[in-house]
Amino acid sequence: MFLEVEGVSKSYDNGRVRALDGAGFAVAEGQFVSVIGPSGAGKTTLVRILNGSEQCDAGSVVLAGQRLDQARGRAKRSMQKRLGTIYQDFALVENVSALANVLTAAVPDMGFFPAALGLFGPDRRDRARRLLDRVGLADKADTPVQDLSGGQKQRVAIARALMRSPALLLADEPVASLDPVTGRQILELLKDIQRAEGLTVVMNSHNLDFARAFSDRLIGLNAGRVVYDGAADTPDEALTAVYAAAPEAAP
Amino acid sequence: MTRRRRCPGWVWFLAGLALTAAAAWFTGCDVGLLWARRDHLADILRRMFPPDWGYFARVWAPLWATVQMSVTGTALGSFLALLTAPLCAAGLGAVPAPVRHILRALVQVLRSFPALILALAATFLFGLGAFAGTAAITLYTFAIMTRLTYDDIDAAPDGAFTALTAMGAPPCRAFFAAVLPRIAPSYLANALYMLETNVRHSAILGYVGAGGVGLLLSEKLSWREYEKVGAILLALFLAVCLVESASACLTAIVTGRRKAGRGLRRAIIAASALLFLACTATVGPPDFAHASLRAVGNMLLGLVRPDWAFFFQGGTGGLGWLLLETAAIALAGTAVGAALSLPLALLGSGRLMPRGAAALFRLIPMAVRSVPFLVYGLVFIRATGPGAFTGVLTIAVCSVGLVTKRFTEAIDGMDMRAWDALAAMGVPALLRVRYALLPQLLPAFGSAVLYRFDVNLREASVLGMVGAGGIGAPLVFAMNRFQWPTAGAIAIGLVLMVWLVDLLSARLQKR
């Protein structure tokens, strides 16, 4: 399997808050997987562990045969080079251009001094512009991100993630701060790119309709445990365990 | 695909650096000299602390006069500004456009003069004493507050005003109903900020005989009674701390960051009114003994018929040269001040330092800020002698207070989400600073430095009064000798310089 997650646990505040409690699943290459569950189920913590932002307390994360959870320093950074992440709040540098934001993704591949001086070279610039074109923002390359709409910002973030030529794309509630119409457009773009490039996508979503419509498979988290793992077109009754503890969040 | 080649940031950075280096060379900056004479400075500091505790009793009366001048001046100036600003605002159409442009130009001219020069002019009209100082602070506050307020009015959406006038409401009433409530928080916050700066400004007005603690300061400094200077500065620091914390508390209330009940509000309004009345009622009456209509006429005539020969005179004694020196002092001083502020801001940020340590480091810029800038001039002159270099040092130290504060605010306001995202992509920490933090900080730093440069330009133009170079000395000499045409020429030069720098910094701000 391309991504193998086994028995991952994580707690905060000296064990008082248990975000993940022995979660485990495996994802084949090229799959579009949605992680669903109520707020506080541990979805965001899972993404932060999968992209190396946080260490898990127990368990293992194996990406393409390598242990990500045990990698440190340079080895970890070289594994992170194969990951792209997009976030609910975009996590862009707001007051620089869309192009400059996409180019930051090229920084890990460059030497220190060229990177510090911003000498990206024509090849990387061309690639960044092509990616902005791919997400439909060719004419916004030089616009500061703060002047873009929410949907456009998420497009910039997708272009930035693609700049890494990632093997695995992680998406943490990518459309939760967008209106439904824009959200659907963003997910259509994501799906389109995933098919064309054969990307593996793991997406968090509290919107069950979107998760069903765009993914090959659902993973249901509840209180840090995997309580459902199966087809996306399953009937609602099969998902009762996912939303059991938090009935108000049920669809 | 559009491909605009823009000048990269580092070209601007290098150009600024080169300009600053040129200014430093022009003003004769010599770090070696300062280091060689460091004992002089250390000696003065040692003698100031511990201060002469017994002298405190003598400080209270002039200190009260200083606070009095700033409270009355700020209140009157802000009130007059509120009456004038609607006439200057473009959106309201209160007066025909030409009148508005003339009003704006007059405000801009008034804004070019430092409070000290206004105070000197006021002493010729109202005699020596606190009345002249109050008049100067009033004018100074009026000019700045008018500008800030009409900018606010122009920025406020005018839909409600248009709707009310369309319903037949008279413009004046529509203004009170629709525009005033919108600009009130920012107006009050600006007025409180003016009060803070005015306390420091009025502390030096005594230097030209316009009352307050300044006269005492310059006297004790020139007699080298540094123990007493220390006592005065300590008292001033306490007064500034008191005013600043009161003002910070009130600002939080008027901007809605802190809730205040109806009773508390009424108490605050009553207390403010009482303070204003107490301050205003006890200001000494003006002394018109030496003023005459002819003197006033001559003064104005000097502005209308300036000494053009001096205005266009070349060489080292000419107006152009002196103005250039003033601008160079301001530029080099601002640059050095910004360089000093950066480490202080990093140390004072609650983000990077433990809370207690950060609070301690925040006291340094506050203490530095409470000392009036001419005092630094008079102290540095003992070490580095008269000349432009002393001016640069003075301006540099004065800049530290405000610039550090703005830098710290920028650091505390950083958005760390992009930092986390870059970390997840495997970008090393130093490059994360370069790509996620610097783009956020540089614009804030830039605007803080530009704003301070604007202030420093005015301060540099009075430094000459203590022998620290620039246009100040010739201006004050001319005024004291009633050579109004020369003073007029200098004043016009000053106005032009400030206006030019305003235009430049507005263009830089846009970038």
HADDOCK unambig.tbl for C-alpha pairs under 7 A between the chains (distance, minus, plus):
assign (segid A and resid 51 and name CA) (segid B and resid 424 and name CA) 5.88 0.50 0.50
assign (segid A and resid 52 and name CA) (segid B and resid 424 and name CA) 6.14 0.50 0.50
assign (segid A and resid 53 and name CA) (segid B and resid 424 and name CA) 5.51 0.50 0.50
assign (segid A and resid 77 and name CA) (segid B and resid 426 and name CA) 4.34 0.50 0.50
assign (segid A and resid 78 and name CA) (segid B and resid 426 and name CA) 6.99 0.50 0.50
assign (segid A and resid 80 and name CA) (segid B and resid 424 and name CA) 6.58 0.50 0.50
assign (segid A and resid 80 and name CA) (segid B and resid 425 and name CA) 5.49 0.50 0.50
assign (segid A and resid 80 and name CA) (segid B and resid 426 and name CA) 5.39 0.50 0.50
assign (segid A and resid 81 and name CA) (segid B and resid 425 and name CA) 5.93 0.50 0.50
assign (segid A and resid 81 and name CA) (segid B and resid 426 and name CA) 6.15 0.50 0.50
assign (segid A and resid 83 and name CA) (segid B and resid 425 and name CA) 6.85 0.50 0.50
assign (segid A and resid 84 and name CA) (segid B and resid 425 and name CA) 6.86 0.50 0.50
assign (segid A and resid 91 and name CA) (segid B and resid 417 and name CA) 4.87 0.50 0.50
assign (segid A and resid 91 and name CA) (segid B and resid 418 and name CA) 4.42 0.50 0.50
assign (segid A and resid 91 and name CA) (segid B and resid 421 and name CA) 6.19 0.50 0.50
assign (segid A and resid 92 and name CA) (segid B and resid 418 and name CA) 5.16 0.50 0.50
assign (segid A and resid 93 and name CA) (segid B and resid 418 and name CA) 5.78 0.50 0.50
assign (segid A and resid 93 and name CA) (segid B and resid 436 and name CA) 6.12 0.50 0.50
assign (segid A and resid 95 and name CA) (segid B and resid 439 and name CA) 6.88 0.50 0.50
assign (segid A and resid 95 and name CA) (segid B and resid 440 and name CA) 6.77 0.50 0.50
assign (segid A and resid 96 and name CA) (segid B and resid 439 and name CA) 6.85 0.50 0.50
assign (segid A and resid 104 and name CA) (segid B and resid 435 and name CA) 6.86 0.50 0.50
assign (segid A and resid 105 and name CA) (segid B and resid 425 and name CA) 6.99 0.50 0.50
assign (segid A and resid 107 and name CA) (segid B and resid 427 and name CA) 6.49 0.50 0.50
assign (segid A and resid 108 and name CA) (segid B and resid 426 and name CA) 6.09 0.50 0.50
assign (segid A and resid 108 and name CA) (segid B and resid 427 and name CA) 5.03 0.50 0.50
assign (segid A and resid 116 and name CA) (segid B and resid 431 and name CA) 6.34 0.50 0.50
assign (segid A and resid 116 and name CA) (segid B and resid 434 and name CA) 6.73 0.50 0.50
assign (segid A and resid 138 and name CA) (segid B and resid 1 and name CA) 6.29 0.50 0.50
assign (segid A and resid 139 and name CA) (segid B and resid 1 and name CA) 6.39 0.50 0.50
